[in-house]
Amino acid sequence: MTSPAARTAAPVIDLEGLHKSYDTGGAQVHALRGIDLRIDRGELVSVMGPSGSGKTTLMEIVGCLSEPTQGRFLLNGRDVRGIEPDALAAVRGEEIGFVFQSFNLLPRLSVAENVELPLSYRGVSRRERRERALEALARVGLAHRGRHRPSEISGGERQRAAVARALVNEPSLLLADEPTGNLDTATGDEILALLFATHAEGNTVVIVTHDPHIGKRAPRRLTLRDGLLDGDGSP
């Protein structure tokens, strides 16, 4: 549940009348059809819905990977529509941490070097990058795996490394897209517990999932259907 103090500040995510359409060979596909949504700092939210409901499209917009066709999107009180691509990439790198189903670790780099990547894009010195990467790895229980390559660690450890990479910039928002989709049940539960622990430390976490077992464990549960917000299980 969000504290009263958090609600007096600008929400991390503020969507108003959000639409997204795609032109597929002359036919318009309306992926989102008028979404109004506020997510405050420190919330843990799951986004559920059947295939084609608009979950991925919503995450791409919230993650500044795509622009809405219509409507307003404020990230920490800042309207991100129309920002130049380079500036938008900087906003994305500073404000948002991503955790994907497929881990997205570079195989030729060590685990620590993978975690450092967001910092290198920001021009952080090599020494500080390594220090912060090792701190992030320790935070997810992987301090002993920093020198290994992704192929030398388990799937669960790869996802832990991906979480460390997402957190190394201390973003205001952590977006997890099907973070347990490639893991067995026990390992998936470990990753989910890690995300919940990250939230307990004060981070804002949004988990996109098709798995009701995962989605229902979040304090706030959003359900999308046919591009519309069909349910908001706020406490």
N, C-alpha and C positions, 0 to 999 in steps of 0.2 A: 504494500500500500504506500502511496506517495505521501510524504509529510506535508503539513500545511505550509511550511517554509518553502518547500520545493514548488508548490503551486503558485506562490507569489512571484516567482522568477519566470523568465521566458521558457516555454516548453522546449525540450530538445527537438521534437518533431511537431509541427503545426501545419496540417493540411486543411484546405478549404476548397470545396467544389472541384476536387481533382479528377480530371479525365485524361485518359490515354487511348488514342486510336492508332491503328496501323492500317496501311493500304496494302492489301495482298492481291495484286493482279486486278485492281479495279474494284475490289470489294473492301469495304471498311469493316475492320474488326475492332470492336469497342472493348478493350481489355479492362479499363476502369471507367466507371460511369457515375462519377460524382461522389468522391470520398471526402468526408469530414472527419478529422482525427487529430487528437492531441495526445502526445506521450510526454510525460513530465520527467525531469531528471530523477534518476534513481529507480525508475520502474523496471520491472521484468515482465515482458509481454510476449505471448506466443501468437503467431498468425497462422491460422489453419484454413482449410478449404479444399475442395476437390480439384483435380487437374483442370486447368483452364479457368479457375476462379479469379485469377488476377494476382495471386500471391507473389510470383516472381516479378511481375511488372511493378507492383508496389515496392518491393524491395529494391529494384533497380533505381526507381525514382528517389526513394528515401536515401539510398546509398550514393546519390549524385552520379549515377552511371547512365541515366536517361532523363530527359526532360518531359514534363507533362504536356499534353496537347492543350489543356485548358486548366485553369485553377491556380491556386497559390500554394507554395511550399516554402515554409520558413524553417531553417535549421539553426537552432539556438538564437532565434529572433531575427535571422538574416535571410532575406529573400534571395534564393539561389538561382532563380530563373533569369536567363539572359547573361549570366556571368561568362566571361571569356573562358575557353577550354583550359588554358594553362592555369588561370586563377581558380577554376573549379577543381582541377586536379589537386591544387594546393589545399583547398578547403577539404576535399575528400581525404587527403593524406593526413591532415592535422586533426580532423574531427571524427573520423569514422574508422573503426577497425572491422575487418571482414574475416569470417570463418566460413569456408566453403565445404561442401560434401566431399570434394575430391582433393582436399588438403592444399593443392596448388603450391607445393614446395619444389624448388629448383633442384634437380637431382645432382648437379655437379657441385653444389655448394654444401658446406657443412650445415648442421642444424642451427648453430649459432649465427652463421652467415645469412641463412634464410631469415632468421628473426631480425637481423640488423637491417634488412633491405629497406623498410619504411624510413629508417633514420638516414640511410645513405642518400635517399631521394631528397631529403631536407637539408643535406649538406652538413650533417653532424660529423664531428671529427671521428677518426677511426677509433681512438682510445675510448671516447665516450660511448660510441656505438657498441663496442664490445662489452663495456661495463653494464650498459642498460640491457643489452641482449641477455647477458648472463643472469641479471636480476630477474628479467621476465621469465627465463627458463626455470630459475629456482622457484618462482611463484607458482609454476604449474608442475613442479616436481620433476624437472628434467635437467637439473644442473649438471648431472653426470653424463649427459648425452650430447653436449654442445659440439664436440669434435666429430661426431659420427655423421655419415651421409644419411639422407632420408631412407635409402634402400637398406640400411643397416639397423633400422629400428622398426618396431611394430606399428600397425595401423593406428592403434590408440595413441602411441607416442607421437606419431606424425600429426595427429589431430591436436594433441597437447602443444606441439611445436607451433602449429597454426594459430592456436589461441594465444600463445606467447607473442607471436609476431603481430597479432591483432592488437595486443595490449601495450606493446613496447612504446608506442607514441602517446600513451595515456589519453586515448580518444574520449570524446564526450558520449559516443554511441558505439556499441558493439553489435554488429549484425551477423547473425549466424543462420546460414541457409542450409537446411537439412544437415546439421552438423554431425548427426549420428548415422546418416544414411548408408555409409560404407563400412559400418562397424557391427560386430555381433552385439547381442543384447547387453551382456555384462560390461563390455568395453564402452558401449554407448551410454550406459548408466553412469559410468565414471566421468565421461565427457560432460554429460548433463549436470552432474554434481559439481564439476569444475565451473561451469557457466553460472550455476546458482551461487557458488562461493564468490565468483567475480562480482555478481550482483550484490551480495551481502557486504562487499567492500565499498559499495556506493556507486558502482557502474550502472549505466542504463543499458539494458540488454533486450534485443528483439530477436526471437527465435522463429524462423519460418519453417514449418514442418507439416507433413501430411499425416503424421502419426498421432492419433488422439491420446495415446498413453503419455507422450511427451507434452503435447499441447495443454492437456488438462492439469498438468502440474504447475503451470505458471500462475502467478497471482491474478494476472489479467489475461483474458483469452479473447482474441479477435477472430471472427469467422468471416471469410469472404465467399461470395457466391455470385457468379455471373457479373463480376466487376463491381459489385456493391458490398458495402459493409453490412453483413446479414446478422451479426451478433457481436456484442461487446460485453464480455463477462467481467466488468470491473467490480472490484470488491466494494 
